[in-house]
Amino acid sequence: MSNKSAPSRPAPRLYLAPPPLDDPSSLIAELPALLGAADVAAVLLRLKETDQRTMISRIKALAPPVQNSGAALLLDGHVELVARGGADGAHLAGIAALEEALPSLKPDRIAGVGALTTRHDSMTAGEMGADYVLFGEPDGRGQRPSREAIAERLQWWAELFEPSCVGYAASCEEAAEFAGAGADFVLVGDFIWADPRGPKTALEEVGQAVRKAYAAAAKAAKAGTTSAE
């Protein structure tokens, strides 16, 4: 693991988490516009529980429009369906799930992990080979750390460790703050679809806010480096 200074890291990209999926047709129809509205690096597919054959068919329906746009398709859990559905990887909840999934995902597919309540868990995940660590998502009771605590954790990770860090944003304002704090990716989900202007407009706004916050943070870091010299 090596140090990543703010001015040298690329601008954060978005990680899009659509609502839990039952019928994929409506999402397939709106994906091209959504993925063209901002710099989306990956889409997190949250599948509603049903039989495996149906879930695999839904993954296969979503994979081409996501992957043809240059983004990766990750499954929320369901590691056993990643290869069969043609997905690019999986997001796991916690160290135990990551450890169990790594043999089937690596080295060819992405293994991301969240539900990391302590710094020690985060470092353990990085050492195990996680491709990214996610900070700030709700727990089983819907509780999240404060915005300030999430930003602090992202800044800590970005300054010290090499694997990517992802900030879970519940608003455009959070997305901008996490981008400025050092997130490599910003996960945006439910609030995008809840926006009365529509998800495309909301996503465009988030993308602009993230770029602006990153540019401001990079400028400040460069100024600090210059003054220190």
N, C-alpha and C positions, 0 to 999 in steps of 0.2 A: 504494500500500500504506500502511495506517495502523496505528497502535499499537492493540493489543487488551489492555486491562488485565483481570486475572483476575476482579475482581468484576463487570465488565460483560458478560463473555462468557456465553452460555447454557450450561446443563449439557451435558456431552458426551453424544452419542448413540452407539448401537452400530451397527457395520457387520458383518453376519453373513456368514461365508464357509463354507457347507456343504462337505462332502467333494466331490471331483471327481465330477461327475454322469454316470451312464450311463442307468439307468432312472429317470425323474423321478417315478414314481408314489408311492414311499414318502415323498419329500420333500414332494410336494404334499399328502399326507395329514397330515403333521405341521406344515406351515407355519402354519396358523391359530393353533395353540396356541403355537408358538414366537414368532410375531410379536406375540402378545398377552401374552407373558410379560415383556417388557421394551421399552424405548423403542428400537426398531430403525429406523434411518433408511434403511438400504440393505442389499441382499443381493448378494453377489458370486457370480456363477455361473461355476464352473470346469467347463468342458465337457470330457469325454473325447473325444479325436480320433476322428472318423468322417466319413461323407460329409456335405456341407453340408445336404442336405435333412433328414437326421435331426437334425442340430444345431439347425436352425431350428425344427423341430417341437418340440424339447425346450424351446427358449427360449419359444416361443408357449404351451407348456403351463404354464410357471412364471410368466410375466409377470402374468397376471390375479390369482392369489392374493397375489403380492407387492405389486403396485400397488394393489389394492383395499384393502390394509391401510394405505395411505399411505406405503409405503416405495418406494424406487427399486430397479430391477433393473439391475445392471451386469454386463457380461461381462468375464471375465479374458482380455484380448486379443480376437481375432476381431472386429475393428472392422467388417469388411465384413458381419457378420451382425447388427449392432446394429439398424439400421432394419428389416431384413427380418424380424427376429424380434420386433420391438416392444419392445426393451429401452430403458432410459433413458440408457445410456452405456456406457463401457468403462474398464477399468483397464489402463494401459500400463506396460511395464517399461523405464524409461530414457528419456533425452532424445530419442534418435533415433526411438523408437517413438511418443513423444508428438508430435513434429514431423510425422511422417508421418500421424498420425491426426487431428490438429486440423482440417484442412479438411473432413473428412467428418462430424465430430462437432459442431463449433461452427457456429452459436450455440445450437442447439436441444437438444443432448445433453451429458451430463456427460463430462468427460475428466479422469480421475485418473491419477496417476503414482507409481510406486515405483522401486525399484532405484536410489536416489539416494545414491551413496556419499560425496559431498562436500557441504559447505554451498554451494559454488558451483553444483553441479548443481541443488540445491534452489531456489536463487534464480533460476537460469535457467528452471526449470520454471514458477515463479510468474510470471516476466516474460512467458513465452510464452502464458500464459492457462490453465494447469492449474487445475481447480476444487479439487483438493486434492493434497497431497503426503503420501506414506506413508513412515513411518520404522519400521525394525526388523524387516522381513520377512526370512526366511532367503534366502541366496543359493543359487546352483546346487548348492553342496556341503552345503547345510543349515546353514551357519554364520550366526550373528546377532551384532550388537553386544551388549555387555552391557546389562543392564536400566538401569544408571545412565547409560550413553552414550545410549540411546534417550530416556530422560527428559530429559536435558540438551538434546538436539537439539529435542525438542518444546517445551521451555520457551523456548529461543532463538527458534524460529520464532513461537510464540504471542505473544511480546512485541514482535516487530518487523514481522510481515507479515500481510497481510489474508487471502489464500487459506487455506482450512481445512487443518489438519494432522491426520493420522491416526496413531495409535500401534498397531503390530501387537503384540497381547498373546498370549503363549503360556500364560498362567495367569490366574486371578482376581486374584492379587496384583499381577501386572503391569498388568492392566486398571485397577485402582484407582490404582496409582502414576502411570500415564500420564494418567489423568483429573485427578489432582492437579497434574501437571506442566504442563498447558495444552492437552492434546489436545482438538480439537473433536469428534472421533469416535474410538472405540476399536474396532479390528477384532479380532473373536474368531472362531476357526475350529475347528481339529481338537480342541483340548482340551475344547470343549463337547460334541462327539459321543463323546469317549473317557470322559466322566464316567460311572461305573457307576450313578449315580442317574438318568441320562437327560438329554438335551440341554435339555429345558424347565426342569428344576430348576437345572441348571448356569447357564442363561442368566438365570434369575431372580436367582440369587446374584450373578452378575456385574453385573447392572443395579443391584442394591442397593449393591454395593461401589463402583461408579462414582459413584452419586449421593452417597454418604457422603463419598468422597474429594474430590469437587468442592465439597461444602458446607464441608468443613474447610479447603480451600485458599482458598475465597472469604472465609471468616471470617478467616483469617490475613491475607489481603491487605488486607481492610478494616481490621483492627486496625493493620496496619503503616501504612496511609495515614493513619489517625486520629492515631497517635503521631507521624508525621512532620510533621503540621500543628501 
